[in-house]
C-alpha cells in the first residue's frame, strides 16, 4: 500500500515539476490524472510480480490442509468428550 502512495505522489509531483514552468494551470490540472495513472500502473506491477511466484501457492495449500486436518481432529475430540444436553424447549420461559 505504501508503494502505491509513493508512486502516486511521485507521479503527481514529477508532473507538476515538469509542467510548472511551462504552464502552472496545466500542471494543476494534469498532476492528479498522472498521479492516478502512476498508482494504477504500480498496482499492475505489484500484481504481475506476485503472479510470477509460483512457489508460494503449494506452501500455502499445504498449510491450509494442515489447519483443516487439525480443526477436524479438534471437532472430533469435542464431539466425543461432551455432548450438548438436550432440554425440551417448552420448559424455557421468555419474559
C-alpha positions as CSV (number, residue, x, y, z in Angstrom):
1,X,0.0,0.0,0.0
2,X,2.8,2.4,0.8
3,X,4.3,1.6,-2.6
4,X,1.1,2.8,-4.3
5,X,1.1,6.0,-2.3
6,X,4.7,6.7,-3.1
7,X,4.0,6.0,-6.8
8,X,1.0,8.3,-6.9
9,X,2.8,11.2,-5.1
10,X,5.9,10.8,-7.2
11,X,4.0,10.8,-10.4
12,X,2.0,13.9,-9.4
13,X,5.0,15.8,-8.1
14,X,7.1,15.0,-11.2
15,X,4.3,16.1,-13.5
16,X,3.8,19.4,-11.6
17,X,7.6,20.0,-11.6
18,X,7.9,19.3,-15.3
19,X,4.8,21.3,-16.4
20,X,5.0,24.0,-13.7
21,X,7.5,26.3,-15.6
22,X,5.6,25.9,-18.8
23,X,2.0,26.3,-17.6
24,X,1.0,26.3,-13.9
25,X,-2.6,25.7,-14.9
26,X,-1.7,22.7,-16.9
27,X,0.4,21.4,-14.1
28,X,-2.5,21.7,-11.6
29,X,-4.9,20.0,-14.0
30,X,-2.8,17.1,-15.2
31,X,-0.9,16.3,-11.9
32,X,-3.9,14.4,-10.3
33,X,-4.5,12.4,-13.5
34,X,-0.9,11.4,-13.9
35,X,-0.7,10.5,-10.2
36,X,-3.8,8.2,-10.6
37,X,-2.3,6.6,-13.7
38,X,1.0,6.1,-11.8
39,X,-0.9,4.4,-9.0
40,X,-2.7,2.1,-11.4
41,X,0.5,1.2,-13.1
42,X,2.1,0.5,-9.8
43,X,-0.8,-1.8,-8.8
44,X,-0.4,-3.7,-12.1
45,X,3.3,-4.1,-11.3
46,X,2.5,-5.4,-7.9
47,X,0.0,-8.0,-9.3
48,X,2.4,-9.0,-12.0
49,X,5.3,-9.6,-9.6
50,X,3.1,-11.5,-7.3
51,X,1.8,-13.8,-10.0
52,X,5.3,-14.8,-11.1
53,X,5.9,-16.5,-7.8
54,X,4.5,-20.0,-8.3
55,X,6.4,-21.5,-5.3
56,X,4.3,-19.7,-2.6
57,X,1.0,-21.4,-3.6
58,X,1.9,-25.0,-2.8
59,X,3.2,-24.0,0.5
60,X,0.0,-22.1,1.4
61,X,-2.1,-25.0,0.2
62,X,-0.1,-27.4,2.5
63,X,-0.5,-25.1,5.4
64,X,-4.3,-24.8,4.8
65,X,-4.6,-28.6,4.5
66,X,-2.7,-29.0,7.8
67,X,-5.0,-26.5,9.5
68,X,-8.1,-28.1,8.3
69,X,-6.9,-31.5,9.5
70,X,-6.1,-30.1,12.9
71,X,-9.5,-28.4,13.2
72,X,-11.2,-31.7,12.2
73,X,-9.4,-33.6,14.9
74,X,-10.4,-30.9,17.4
75,X,-14.1,-31.1,16.5
76,X,-14.0,-34.9,16.7
77,X,-12.5,-34.7,20.2
78,X,-15.0,-32.1,21.2
79,X,-18.0,-34.1,19.9
80,X,-16.8,-37.3,21.7
81,X,-16.0,-35.6,25.0
82,X,-19.1,-33.7,26.0
83,X,-22.4,-33.9,24.1
84,X,-24.7,-31.0,24.5
85,X,-27.6,-31.5,26.9
86,X,-31.0,-32.0,25.3
87,X,-33.6,-29.9,27.1
88,X,-37.2,-29.6,25.9
89,X,-38.0,-26.1,24.5
90,X,-41.3,-25.8,26.4
91,X,-39.6,-25.5,29.8
92,X,-37.9,-22.2,29.0
93,X,-39.8,-19.0,29.8
94,X,-39.4,-15.8,27.9
95,X,-40.3,-12.6,29.6
